Amino acid sequence: SGRLFAFLPLPSKTGFPVHIHALFSMNSSRQRLRKPNERGIEHGSDKDVLIKWNQLLFNHYIPQ
């Protein structure tokens, strides 16, 4: 089963048959991707833009 990489492997597995390397936006511990359900993220903030970046990667580019 594949894993996500952002230069180094991330702890979670994807279930895809391949590894995926991308410039993902990560939390400060580099253990998780930034996600829309994070608390305290203001709409339009830098962190909000980074979360939308991850969504764009997964919804548009990775499926191709």
PDB file of N, H, CA, C and O in Angstrom:
ATOM      1  N   SER A   1       0.836  -1.178   0.000  1.00  0.00           N
ATOM      2  CA  SER A   1       0.000   0.000   0.000  1.00  0.00           C
ATOM      3  C   SER A   1       0.883   1.244   0.000  1.00  0.00           C
ATOM      4  O   SER A   1       1.954   1.254   0.608  1.00  0.00           O
ATOM      5  N   GLY A   2       0.436   2.277  -0.674  1.00  0.00           N
ATOM      6  H   GLY A   2      -0.434   2.269  -1.168  1.00  0.00           H
ATOM      7  CA  GLY A   2       1.240   3.479  -0.858  1.00  0.00           C
ATOM      8  C   GLY A   2       1.238   4.401   0.349  1.00  0.00           C
ATOM      9  O   GLY A   2       0.410   4.294   1.253  1.00  0.00           O
ATOM     10  N   ARG A   3       2.195   5.302   0.320  1.00  0.00           N
ATOM     11  H   ARG A   3       2.867   5.389  -0.415  1.00  0.00           H
ATOM     12  CA  ARG A   3       2.324   6.298   1.384  1.00  0.00           C
ATOM     13  C   ARG A   3       2.451   7.672   0.765  1.00  0.00           C
ATOM     14  O   ARG A   3       2.761   7.813  -0.418  1.00  0.00           O
ATOM     15  N   LEU A   4       2.208   8.685   1.586  1.00  0.00           N
ATOM     16  H   LEU A   4       1.956   8.570   2.547  1.00  0.00           H
ATOM     17  CA  LEU A   4       2.431  10.065   1.174  1.00  0.00           C
ATOM     18  C   LEU A   4       3.846  10.468   1.560  1.00  0.00           C
ATOM     19  O   LEU A   4       4.371  10.042   2.588  1.00  0.00           O
ATOM     20  N   PHE A   5       4.450  11.293   0.719  1.00  0.00           N
ATOM     21  H   PHE A   5       4.023  11.639  -0.116  1.00  0.00           H
ATOM     22  CA  PHE A   5       5.779  11.825   0.984  1.00  0.00           C
ATOM     23  C   PHE A   5       5.750  13.330   0.770  1.00  0.00           C
ATOM     24  O   PHE A   5       5.128  13.816  -0.174  1.00  0.00           O
ATOM     25  N   ALA A   6       6.412  14.056   1.632  1.00  0.00           N
ATOM     26  H   ALA A   6       6.918  13.661   2.399  1.00  0.00           H
ATOM     27  CA  ALA A   6       6.687  15.478   1.452  1.00  0.00           C
ATOM     28  C   ALA A   6       8.176  15.611   1.739  1.00  0.00           C
ATOM     29  O   ALA A   6       8.583  16.113   2.787  1.00  0.00           O
ATOM     30  N   PHE A   7       8.968  15.155   0.793  1.00  0.00           N
ATOM     31  H   PHE A   7       8.636  14.747  -0.058  1.00  0.00           H
ATOM     32  CA  PHE A   7      10.418  14.980   0.896  1.00  0.00           C
ATOM     33  C   PHE A   7      10.759  13.758   1.737  1.00  0.00           C
ATOM     34  O   PHE A   7      11.634  12.980   1.355  1.00  0.00           O
ATOM     35  N   LEU A   8      10.096  13.571   2.868  1.00  0.00           N
ATOM     36  H   LEU A   8       9.385  14.203   3.178  1.00  0.00           H
ATOM     37  CA  LEU A   8      10.281  12.395   3.720  1.00  0.00           C
ATOM     38  C   LEU A   8       8.938  11.689   3.845  1.00  0.00           C
ATOM     39  O   LEU A   8       7.897  12.316   3.645  1.00  0.00           O
ATOM     40  N   PRO A   9       8.937  10.396   4.171  1.00  0.00           N
ATOM     41  CA  PRO A   9       7.657   9.689   4.289  1.00  0.00           C
ATOM     42  C   PRO A   9       6.824  10.218   5.452  1.00  0.00           C
ATOM     43  O   PRO A   9       7.348  10.564   6.511  1.00  0.00           O
ATOM     44  N   LEU A  10       5.528  10.270   5.228  1.00  0.00           N
ATOM     45  H   LEU A  10       5.102   9.989   4.368  1.00  0.00           H
ATOM     46  CA  LEU A  10       4.588  10.657   6.275  1.00  0.00           C
ATOM     47  C   LEU A  10       4.057   9.388   6.937  1.00  0.00           C
ATOM     48  O   LEU A  10       4.051   8.330   6.309  1.00  0.00           O
ATOM     49  N   PRO A  11       3.615   9.469   8.184  1.00  0.00           N
ATOM     50  CA  PRO A  11       3.221   8.257   8.903  1.00  0.00           C
ATOM     51  C   PRO A  11       1.984   7.541   8.361  1.00  0.00           C
ATOM     52  O   PRO A  11       1.849   6.333   8.559  1.00  0.00           O
ATOM     53  N   SER A  12       1.094   8.238   7.696  1.00  0.00           N
ATOM     54  H   SER A  12       1.203   9.218   7.535  1.00  0.00           H
ATOM     55  CA  SER A  12      -0.148   7.595   7.256  1.00  0.00           C
ATOM     56  C   SER A  12       0.007   6.924   5.899  1.00  0.00           C
ATOM     57  O   SER A  12       0.760   7.379   5.038  1.00  0.00           O
ATOM     58  N   LYS A  13      -0.731   5.827   5.734  1.00  0.00           N
ATOM     59  H   LYS A  13      -1.343   5.458   6.434  1.00  0.00           H
ATOM     60  CA  LYS A  13      -0.772   5.118   4.456  1.00  0.00           C
ATOM     61  C   LYS A  13      -2.011   5.568   3.690  1.00  0.00           C
ATOM     62  O   LYS A  13      -3.005   5.978   4.290  1.00  0.00           O
ATOM     63  N   THR A  14      -1.948   5.490   2.357  1.00  0.00           N
ATOM     64  H   THR A  14      -1.140   5.158   1.869  1.00  0.00           H
ATOM     65  CA  THR A  14      -3.034   6.017   1.537  1.00  0.00           C
ATOM     66  C   THR A  14      -4.033   4.973   1.076  1.00  0.00           C
ATOM     67  O   THR A  14      -5.201   5.296   0.861  1.00  0.00           O
ATOM     68  N   GLY A  15      -3.606   3.742   0.920  1.00  0.00           N
ATOM     69  H   GLY A  15      -2.657   3.479   1.094  1.00  0.00           H
ATOM     70  CA  GLY A  15      -4.462   2.740   0.315  1.00  0.00           C
ATOM     71  C   GLY A  15      -4.310   2.707  -1.194  1.00  0.00           C
ATOM     72  O   GLY A  15      -4.817   1.793  -1.845  1.00  0.00           O
ATOM     73  N   PHE A  16      -3.616   3.693  -1.766  1.00  0.00           N
ATOM     74  H   PHE A  16      -3.205   4.436  -1.238  1.00  0.00           H
ATOM     75  CA  PHE A  16      -3.329   3.684  -3.198  1.00  0.00           C
ATOM     76  C   PHE A  16      -2.221   2.669  -3.474  1.00  0.00           C
ATOM     77  O   PHE A  16      -1.438   2.368  -2.573  1.00  0.00           O
ATOM     78  N   PRO A  17      -2.131   2.134  -4.690  1.00  0.00           N
ATOM     79  CA  PRO A  17      -1.081   1.161  -4.996  1.00  0.00           C
ATOM     80  C   PRO A  17       0.285   1.804  -5.268  1.00  0.00           C
ATOM     81  O   PRO A  17       1.241   1.105  -5.603  1.00  0.00           O
ATOM     82  N   VAL A  18       0.377   3.117  -5.126  1.00  0.00           N
ATOM     83  H   VAL A  18      -0.400   3.684  -4.853  1.00  0.00           H
ATOM     84  CA  VAL A  18       1.640   3.821  -5.398  1.00  0.00           C
ATOM     85  C   VAL A  18       1.911   4.832  -4.286  1.00  0.00           C
ATOM     86  O   VAL A  18       1.003   5.219  -3.551  1.00  0.00           O
ATOM     87  N   HIS A  19       3.168   5.253  -4.173  1.00  0.00           N
ATOM     88  H   HIS A  19       3.906   4.938  -4.770  1.00  0.00           H
ATOM     89  CA  HIS A  19       3.531   6.338  -3.269  1.00  0.00           C
ATOM     90  C   HIS A  19       3.242   7.666  -3.965  1.00  0.00           C
ATOM     91  O   HIS A  19       3.345   7.761  -5.188  1.00  0.00           O
ATOM     92  N   ILE A  20       2.883   8.684  -3.197  1.00  0.00           N
ATOM     93  H   ILE A  20       2.798   8.607  -2.204  1.00  0.00           H
ATOM     94  CA  ILE A  20       2.598  10.009  -3.748  1.00  0.00           C
ATOM     95  C   ILE A  20       3.492  11.020  -3.052  1.00  0.00           C
ATOM     96  O   ILE A  20       3.454  11.167  -1.830  1.00  0.00           O
ATOM     97  N   HIS A  21       4.299  11.715  -3.847  1.00  0.00           N
ATOM     98  H   HIS A  21       4.330  11.595  -4.839  1.00  0.00           H
ATOM     99  CA  HIS A  21       5.177  12.753  -3.319  1.00  0.00           C
ATOM    100  C   HIS A  21       4.668  14.100  -3.815  1.00  0.00           C
ATOM    101  O   HIS A  21       4.478  14.293  -5.016  1.00  0.00           O
ATOM    102  N   ALA A  22       4.449  15.027  -2.895  1.00  0.00           N
ATOM    103  H   ALA A  22       4.603  14.871  -1.919  1.00  0.00           H
ATOM    104  CA  ALA A  22       3.989  16.365  -3.275  1.00  0.00           C
ATOM    105  C   ALA A  22       4.383  17.354  -2.186  1.00  0.00           C
ATOM    106  O   ALA A  22       4.792  16.963  -1.093  1.00  0.00           O
ATOM    107  N   LEU A  23       4.258  18.614  -2.493  1.00  0.00           N
ATOM    108  H   LEU A  23       3.926  18.932  -3.381  1.00  0.00           H
ATOM    109  CA  LEU A  23       4.522  19.672  -1.518  1.00  0.00           C
ATOM    110  C   LEU A  23       3.255  19.918  -0.700  1.00  0.00           C
ATOM    111  O   LEU A  23       2.606  20.957  -0.828  1.00  0.00           O
ATOM    112  N   PHE A  24       2.920  18.948   0.135  1.00  0.00           N
ATOM    113  H   PHE A  24       3.446  18.104   0.239  1.00  0.00           H
ATOM    114  CA  PHE A  24       1.741  19.045   0.979  1.00  0.00           C
ATOM    115  C   PHE A  24       1.958  20.079   2.071  1.00  0.00           C
ATOM    116  O   PHE A  24       3.086  20.323   2.501  1.00  0.00           O
ATOM    117  N   SER A  25       0.868  20.680   2.512  1.00  0.00           N
ATOM    118  H   SER A  25      -0.048  20.482   2.163  1.00  0.00           H
ATOM    119  CA  SER A  25       0.911  21.561   3.676  1.00  0.00           C
ATOM    120  C   SER A  25       0.698  20.694   4.908  1.00  0.00           C
ATOM    121  O   SER A  25      -0.294  19.972   5.008  1.00  0.00           O
ATOM    122  N   MET A  26       1.639  20.772   5.846  1.00  0.00           N
ATOM    123  H   MET A  26       2.445  21.359   5.764  1.00  0.00           H
ATOM    124  CA  MET A  26       1.630  19.897   7.011  1.00  0.00           C
ATOM    125  C   MET A  26       1.451  20.709   8.289  1.00  0.00           C
ATOM    126  O   MET A  26       1.669  21.921   8.306  1.00  0.00           O
ATOM    127  N   ASN A  27       1.050  20.022   9.359  1.00  0.00           N
ATOM    128  H   ASN A  27       0.873  19.038   9.345  1.00  0.00           H
ATOM    129  CA  ASN A  27       0.998  20.705  10.650  1.00  0.00           C
ATOM    130  C   ASN A  27       2.428  20.906  11.152  1.00  0.00           C
ATOM    131  O   ASN A  27       3.373  20.413  10.536  1.00  0.00           O
ATOM    132  N   SER A  28       2.592  21.612  12.242  1.00  0.00           N
ATOM    133  H   SER A  28       1.824  22.013  12.742  1.00  0.00           H
ATOM    134  CA  SER A  28       3.938  21.979  12.700  1.00  0.00           C
ATOM    135  C   SER A  28       4.782  20.779  13.116  1.00  0.00           C
ATOM    136  O   SER A  28       6.010  20.857  13.080  1.00  0.00           O
ATOM    137  N   SER A  29       4.157  19.674  13.508  1.00  0.00           N
ATOM    138  H   SER A  29       3.160  19.611  13.537  1.00  0.00           H
ATOM    139  CA  SER A  29       4.924  18.485  13.890  1.00  0.00           C
ATOM    140  C   SER A  29       5.268  17.600  12.693  1.00  0.00           C
ATOM    141  O   SER A  29       5.979  16.607  12.845  1.00  0.00           O
ATOM    142  N   ARG A  30       4.772  17.948  11.510  1.00  0.00           N
ATOM    143  H   ARG A  30       4.194  18.755  11.387  1.00  0.00           H
ATOM    144  CA  ARG A  30       4.970  17.175  10.283  1.00  0.00           C
ATOM    145  C   ARG A  30       4.406  15.760  10.387  1.00  0.00           C
ATOM    146  O   ARG A  30       4.869  14.858   9.688  1.00  0.00           O
ATOM    147  N   GLN A  31       3.424  15.560  11.240  1.00  0.00           N
ATOM    148  H   GLN A  31       3.047  16.292  11.808  1.00  0.00           H
ATOM    149  CA  GLN A  31       2.815  14.244  11.409  1.00  0.00           C
ATOM    150  C   GLN A  31       1.492  14.105  10.651  1.00  0.00           C
ATOM    151  O   GLN A  31       1.048  12.991  10.372  1.00  0.00           O
ATOM    152  N   ARG A  32       0.865  15.237  10.318  1.00  0.00           N
ATOM    153  H   ARG A  32       1.225  16.142  10.545  1.00  0.00           H
ATOM    154  CA  ARG A  32      -0.427  15.204   9.639  1.00  0.00           C
ATOM    155  C   ARG A  32      -0.501  16.310   8.602  1.00  0.00           C
ATOM    156  O   ARG A  32       0.190  17.324   8.692  1.00  0.00           O
ATOM    157  N   LEU A  33      -1.356  16.087   7.617  1.00  0.00           N
ATOM    158  H   LEU A  33      -1.917  15.263   7.543  1.00  0.00           H
ATOM    159  CA  LEU A  33      -1.658  17.139   6.648  1.00  0.00           C
ATOM    160  C   LEU A  33      -2.610  18.134   7.294  1.00  0.00           C
ATOM    161  O   LEU A  33      -3.404  17.772   8.162  1.00  0.00           O
ATOM    162  N   ARG A  34      -2.528  19.375   6.872  1.00  0.00           N
ATOM    163  H   ARG A  34      -1.883  19.670   6.166  1.00  0.00           H
ATOM    164  CA  ARG A  34      -3.507  20.367   7.326  1.00  0.00           C
ATOM    165  C   ARG A  34      -4.858  19.997   6.720  1.00  0.00           C
ATOM    166  O   ARG A  34      -4.945  19.636   5.546  1.00  0.00           O
ATOM    167  N   LYS A  35      -5.921  20.092   7.543  1.00  0.00           N
ATOM    168  H   LYS A  35      -5.850  20.386   8.497  1.00  0.00           H
ATOM    169  CA  LYS A  35      -7.256  19.686   7.108  1.00  0.00           C
ATOM    170  C   LYS A  35      -8.270  20.774   7.430  1.00  0.00           C
ATOM    171  O   LYS A  35      -8.042  21.591   8.323  1.00  0.00           O
ATOM    172  N   PRO A  36      -9.400  20.792   6.702  1.00  0.00           N
ATOM    173  CA  PRO A  36     -10.409  21.836   6.910  1.00  0.00           C
ATOM    174  C   PRO A  36     -11.024  21.839   8.306  1.00  0.00           C
ATOM    175  O   PRO A  36     -11.540  22.872   8.734  1.00  0.00           O
ATOM    176  N   ASN A  37     -10.989  20.731   9.024  1.00  0.00           N
ATOM    177  H   ASN A  37     -10.570  19.892   8.676  1.00  0.00           H
ATOM    178  CA  ASN A  37     -11.641  20.681  10.340  1.00  0.00           C
ATOM    179  C   ASN A  37     -10.735  21.143  11.478  1.00  0.00           C
ATOM    180  O   ASN A  37     -11.097  20.980  12.644  1.00  0.00           O
ATOM    181  N   GLU A  38      -9.568  21.714  11.175  1.00  0.00           N
ATOM    182  H   GLU A  38      -9.274  21.846  10.228  1.00  0.00           H
ATOM    183  CA  GLU A  38      -8.693  22.236  12.229  1.00  0.00           C
ATOM    184  C   GLU A  38      -9.366  23.425  12.910  1.00  0.00           C
ATOM    185  O   GLU A  38     -10.042  24.226  12.264  1.00  0.00           O
ATOM    186  N   ARG A  39      -9.174  23.525  14.194  1.00  0.00           N
ATOM    187  H   ARG A  39      -8.624  22.875  14.719  1.00  0.00           H
ATOM    188  CA  ARG A  39      -9.774  24.628  14.962  1.00  0.00           C
ATOM    189  C   ARG A  39      -8.955  25.903  14.807  1.00  0.00           C
ATOM    190  O   ARG A  39      -7.741  25.866  14.606  1.00  0.00           O
ATOM    191  N   GLY A  40      -9.647  27.021  14.906  1.00  0.00           N
ATOM    192  H   GLY A  40     -10.633  27.051  15.070  1.00  0.00           H
ATOM    193  CA  GLY A  40      -8.980  28.312  14.950  1.00  0.00           C
ATOM    194  C   GLY A  40      -8.431  28.811  13.626  1.00  0.00           C
ATOM    195  O   GLY A  40      -7.605  29.724  13.608  1.00  0.00           O
ATOM    196  N   ILE A  41      -8.871  28.233  12.520  1.00  0.00           N
ATOM    197  H   ILE A  41      -9.542  27.492  12.535  1.00  0.00           H
ATOM    198  CA  ILE A  41      -8.405  28.684  11.208  1.00  0.00           C
ATOM    199  C   ILE A  41      -9.387  29.730  10.693  1.00  0.00           C
ATOM    200  O   ILE A  41     -10.568  29.439  10.502  1.00  0.00           O
ATOM    201  N   GLU A  42      -8.904  30.930  10.474  1.00  0.00           N
ATOM    202  H   GLU A  42      -7.945  31.166  10.630  1.00  0.00           H
ATOM    203  CA  GLU A  42      -9.754  32.004   9.965  1.00  0.00           C
ATOM    204  C   GLU A  42      -9.828  31.931   8.449  1.00  0.00           C
ATOM    205  O   GLU A  42      -8.835  31.659   7.774  1.00  0.00           O
ATOM    206  N   HIS A  43     -11.028  32.179   7.927  1.00  0.00           N
ATOM    207  H   HIS A  43     -11.835  32.400   8.475  1.00  0.00           H
ATOM    208  CA  HIS A  43     -11.226  32.184   6.477  1.00  0.00           C
ATOM    209  C   HIS A  43     -10.312  33.231   5.840  1.00  0.00           C
ATOM    210  O   HIS A  43     -10.281  34.383   6.272  1.00  0.00           O
ATOM    211  N   GLY A  44      -9.573  32.823   4.818  1.00  0.00           N
ATOM    212  H   GLY A  44      -9.598  31.887   4.468  1.00  0.00           H
ATOM    213  CA  GLY A  44      -8.687  33.735   4.108  1.00  0.00           C
ATOM    214  C   GLY A  44      -7.306  33.865   4.721  1.00  0.00           C
ATOM    215  O   GLY A  44      -6.450  34.555   4.168  1.00  0.00           O
ATOM    216  N   SER A  45      -7.070  33.213   5.858  1.00  0.00           N
ATOM    217  H   SER A  45      -7.765  32.652   6.308  1.00  0.00           H
ATOM    218  CA  SER A  45      -5.746  33.280   6.490  1.00  0.00           C
ATOM    219  C   SER A  45      -4.745  32.421   5.712  1.00  0.00           C
ATOM    220  O   SER A  45      -5.130  31.641   4.841  1.00  0.00           O
ATOM    221  N   ASP A  46      -3.479  32.571   6.032  1.00  0.00           N
ATOM    222  H   ASP A  46      -3.167  33.205   6.740  1.00  0.00           H
ATOM    223  CA  ASP A  46      -2.448  31.759   5.378  1.00  0.00           C
ATOM    224  C   ASP A  46      -2.716  30.269   5.565  1.00  0.00           C
ATOM    225  O   ASP A  46      -2.579  29.488   4.622  1.00  0.00           O
ATOM    226  N   LYS A  47      -3.096  29.875   6.774  1.00  0.00           N
ATOM    227  H   LYS A  47      -3.206  30.509   7.540  1.00  0.00           H
ATOM    228  CA  LYS A  47      -3.372  28.460   7.036  1.00  0.00           C
ATOM    229  C   LYS A  47      -4.570  27.980   6.233  1.00  0.00           C
ATOM    230  O   LYS A  47      -4.581  26.843   5.762  1.00  0.00           O
ATOM    231  N   ASP A  48      -5.577  28.827   6.068  1.00  0.00           N
ATOM    232  H   ASP A  48      -5.568  29.751   6.450  1.00  0.00           H
ATOM    233  CA  ASP A  48      -6.747  28.483   5.261  1.00  0.00           C
ATOM    234  C   ASP A  48      -6.335  28.242   3.813  1.00  0.00           C
ATOM    235  O   ASP A  48      -6.815  27.302   3.180  1.00  0.00           O
ATOM    236  N   VAL A  49      -5.459  29.075   3.292  1.00  0.00           N
ATOM    237  H   VAL A  49      -5.068  29.839   3.806  1.00  0.00           H
ATOM    238  CA  VAL A  49      -4.974  28.906   1.915  1.00  0.00           C
ATOM    239  C   VAL A  49      -4.204  27.595   1.791  1.00  0.00           C
ATOM    240  O   VAL A  49      -4.342  26.893   0.789  1.00  0.00           O
ATOM    241  N   LEU A  50      -3.400  27.256   2.789  1.00  0.00           N
ATOM    242  H   LEU A  50      -3.287  27.826   3.603  1.00  0.00           H
ATOM    243  CA  LEU A  50      -2.635  26.011   2.747  1.00  0.00           C
ATOM    244  C   LEU A  50      -3.544  24.788   2.805  1.00  0.00           C
ATOM    245  O   LEU A  50      -3.264  23.776   2.163  1.00  0.00           O
ATOM    246  N   ILE A  51      -4.621  24.872   3.563  1.00  0.00           N
ATOM    247  H   ILE A  51      -4.849  25.694   4.085  1.00  0.00           H
ATOM    248  CA  ILE A  51      -5.594  23.779   3.599  1.00  0.00           C
ATOM    249  C   ILE A  51      -6.241  23.625   2.226  1.00  0.00           C
ATOM    250  O   ILE A  51      -6.423  22.506   1.746  1.00  0.00           O
ATOM    251  N   LYS A  52      -6.583  24.732   1.601  1.00  0.00           N
ATOM    252  H   LYS A  52      -6.435  25.641   1.991  1.00  0.00           H
ATOM    253  CA  LYS A  52      -7.172  24.675   0.260  1.00  0.00           C
ATOM    254  C   LYS A  52      -6.182  24.106  -0.753  1.00  0.00           C
ATOM    255  O   LYS A  52      -6.584  23.447  -1.712  1.00  0.00           O
ATOM    256  N   TRP A  53      -4.889  24.359  -0.544  1.00  0.00           N
ATOM    257  H   TRP A  53      -4.563  24.895   0.235  1.00  0.00           H
ATOM    258  CA  TRP A  53      -3.848  23.780  -1.402  1.00  0.00           C
ATOM    259  C   TRP A  53      -3.903  22.254  -1.322  1.00  0.00           C
ATOM    260  O   TRP A  53      -3.899  21.581  -2.353  1.00  0.00           O
ATOM    261  N   ASN A  54      -3.955  21.706  -0.116  1.00  0.00           N
ATOM    262  H   ASN A  54      -3.959  22.252   0.722  1.00  0.00           H
ATOM    263  CA  ASN A  54      -4.047  20.254   0.036  1.00  0.00           C
ATOM    264  C   ASN A  54      -5.301  19.717  -0.644  1.00  0.00           C
ATOM    265  O   ASN A  54      -5.255  18.683  -1.310  1.00  0.00           O
ATOM    266  N   GLN A  55      -6.422  20.419  -0.478  1.00  0.00           N
ATOM    267  H   GLN A  55      -6.459  21.259   0.063  1.00  0.00           H
ATOM    268  CA  GLN A  55      -7.665  19.988  -1.113  1.00  0.00           C
ATOM    269  C   GLN A  55      -7.532  19.989  -2.630  1.00  0.00           C
ATOM    270  O   GLN A  55      -8.008  19.067  -3.292  1.00  0.00           O
ATOM    271  N   LEU A  56      -6.896  21.001  -3.181  1.00  0.00           N
ATOM    272  H   LEU A  56      -6.509  21.750  -2.643  1.00  0.00           H
ATOM    273  CA  LEU A  56      -6.684  21.066  -4.625  1.00  0.00           C
ATOM    274  C   LEU A  56      -5.845  19.880  -5.099  1.00  0.00           C
ATOM    275  O   LEU A  56      -6.163  19.259  -6.114  1.00  0.00           O
ATOM    276  N   LEU A  57      -4.790  19.571  -4.377  1.00  0.00           N
ATOM    277  H   LEU A  57      -4.531  20.075  -3.554  1.00  0.00           H
ATOM    278  CA  LEU A  57      -3.953  18.430  -4.754  1.00  0.00           C
ATOM    279  C   LEU A  57      -4.766  17.140  -4.782  1.00  0.00           C
ATOM    280  O   LEU A  57      -4.703  16.387  -5.754  1.00  0.00           O
ATOM    281  N   PHE A  58      -5.528  16.881  -3.722  1.00  0.00           N
ATOM    282  H   PHE A  58      -5.579  17.493  -2.933  1.00  0.00           H
ATOM    283  CA  PHE A  58      -6.271  15.622  -3.622  1.00  0.00           C
ATOM    284  C   PHE A  58      -7.501  15.569  -4.517  1.00  0.00           C
ATOM    285  O   PHE A  58      -7.866  14.494  -4.992  1.00  0.00           O
ATOM    286  N   ASN A  59      -8.141  16.693  -4.755  1.00  0.00           N
ATOM    287  H   ASN A  59      -7.844  17.567  -4.369  1.00  0.00           H
ATOM    288  CA  ASN A  59      -9.364  16.694  -5.559  1.00  0.00           C
ATOM    289  C   ASN A  59      -9.117  16.831  -7.051  1.00  0.00           C
ATOM    290  O   ASN A  59      -9.954  16.419  -7.854  1.00  0.00           O
ATOM    291  N   HIS A  60      -7.986  17.402  -7.436  1.00  0.00           N
ATOM    292  H   HIS A  60      -7.306  17.737  -6.783  1.00  0.00           H
ATOM    293  CA  HIS A  60      -7.757  17.656  -8.854  1.00  0.00           C
ATOM    294  C   HIS A  60      -6.528  16.933  -9.406  1.00  0.00           C
ATOM    295  O   HIS A  60      -6.635  16.199 -10.388  1.00  0.00           O
ATOM    296  N   TYR A  61      -5.390  17.127  -8.801  1.00  0.00           N
ATOM    297  H   TYR A  61      -5.302  17.724  -8.003  1.00  0.00           H
ATOM    298  CA  TYR A  61      -4.151  16.639  -9.400  1.00  0.00           C
ATOM    299  C   TYR A  61      -3.843  15.175  -9.111  1.00  0.00           C
ATOM    300  O   TYR A  61      -3.431  14.451 -10.017  1.00  0.00           O
ATOM    301  N   ILE A  62      -4.029  14.727  -7.896  1.00  0.00           N
ATOM    302  H   ILE A  62      -4.363  15.316  -7.160  1.00  0.00           H
ATOM    303  CA  ILE A  62      -3.685  13.342  -7.566  1.00  0.00           C
ATOM    304  C   ILE A  62      -4.574  12.338  -8.299  1.00  0.00           C
ATOM    305  O   ILE A  62      -4.058  11.318  -8.757  1.00  0.00           O
ATOM    306  N   PRO A  63      -5.892  12.573  -8.435  1.00  0.00           N
ATOM    307  CA  PRO A  63      -6.715  11.595  -9.167  1.00  0.00           C
ATOM    308  C   PRO A  63      -6.309  11.403 -10.623  1.00  0.00           C
ATOM    309  O   PRO A  63      -6.606  10.364 -11.214  1.00  0.00           O
ATOM    310  N   GLN A  64      -5.638  12.382 -11.204  1.00  0.00           N
ATOM    311  H   GLN A  64      -5.396  13.225 -10.724  1.00  0.00           H
ATOM    312  CA  GLN A  64      -5.244  12.250 -12.608  1.00  0.00           C
ATOM    313  C   GLN A  64      -4.094  11.299 -12.693  1.00  0.00           C
ATOM    314  O   GLN A  64      -3.593  11.033 -13.786  1.00  0.00           O
TER     315      GLN A  64
END
